[in-house]
Amino acid sequence: MHLEPVMRDHVVIAVATSDDGPIIRDAQSALDLLMAARYELDADRIAIPKELVADGFFVLSSGMAGDILQRFVNYQMKIAFYGDFSGYTSKPLHDFIYESNKGRDAFFVSDLDEALSKLAAAR
């Protein structure tokens, strides 16, 4: 896992990358990512490609998404997942993504530029 600091509108955003597959596999790995962004980069916002998130996250009945996003909210961190979400056919997941995008803490967007814009504007 690697976190790259990106400055957008005077806000530091950690952009996650990895060559080793998913870096968010469970709540603990999400917490590790969150803490790395906070303490290594002094960032309170993270952009992560959806490919670096375990598939279980996108199965709402697993509870993984709710558990992970609750940790981000508790630690006052904002997160944006970016990529193509059109392949998911679950209506509850689409509703979850829609509602998240109306909020201020978690976003599901199509590309990195949109993720950075959403995170920079989130207050």
N, C-alpha and C positions, 0 to 999 in steps of 0.2 A: 504494500500500500504506500502511496505517496500523496502528500497534500501540497498543492501548489497555491500560494497566495495570489489572488487576483484582486486588483483595486477597481471598483466600479462606483462612481459617484461618491468618492471619499469613504467608501466602506470596504473593509477587507473581507473577502469571501474565500473560503478554502475550497479548492476544486480537487476532488478525489480521483485518483487514477490507480490502476493496478494491472499487472500482467498475469496475476495469479488467480483470476476468477473472482467470484463474489467476496467483497470485504464486509458486507453486512449479511451475516448468516443467522444472527439471533440478537437478542436484546443486549447481551454483553459485548458483542463485536460492535454494535451500534454505539454503545456507551464508550468503548475504546476510541472509536472514530471521533466522536463528539469531544472527548477530552483531549485528543491529539490536536484537533483544530483549535480548541480554546487555549491550550497551554503552549503549543509549538508556534502557532501563528497569531495568537491573540484575536482569533476570529470567532464571531458568534453566528456565522452563517456558513452553510456547506452546500455545495452543488455536487451531485453524484449521478453518474450515468446509471440507468436502470439495469444494465448488464452486470453491475457490481453489487446488485442486491439479489439475495437468494429468492428463488421462485416462490417459496412459501410465503413471503411477504405479501404477494399479490393474491393469495388465497385468504380472503378475509376471515373465513371460519377458523383459520389457524390461530387467530388472535395476535399473530406476530406484528402486523402493521400497527395495530392499536397500542401494543406494548412499547414498540420502538418509538412511535411518534409521541407517546406520552412522556417518555424520557427526554426527548428533545424539548418539549414544552416545559417540563419541570426544570430543566437546566437553562431555560430561556435562549435556546438555540433555534435558528430557523434552518429549514432544509428544503432543497429543491431536487427532485428526481427528474432527469431528463432522458428522453428517448421516445421510441414509438410504442405507445400503449394501445394502439388500435387492435392488436392481436388478441387482447383479452376480451372475452365475450360475456363475462359476469356483469349482470346489471348492478348488483350491489357494489362491485368494484368501481364501475363507471360512476355510480352515485357518490361513492366515497371520494373519488378523484375530483368530481365536480364540486362537492362541498368543501374539500380541502382547498381548492383553488380560490374559493370565495373568502377564505380566512387570511390569517396573517403569519402562520407558522410553517406550513408545509405546502409545497406546490408540486404539481406534476405537469411538466411542459415538454415541448417537442425537441428543443435543442439547448445547448450550453448558453448561447447568447440570451435566450429568453429566461433561462434559469438565473443568470447573473442580473438581468434587469429586474425580475421579480424580487430577488433577494435584496438587491440594493434599495428598492423602493419600500420594502416591508418595514413597518415601524412597530 
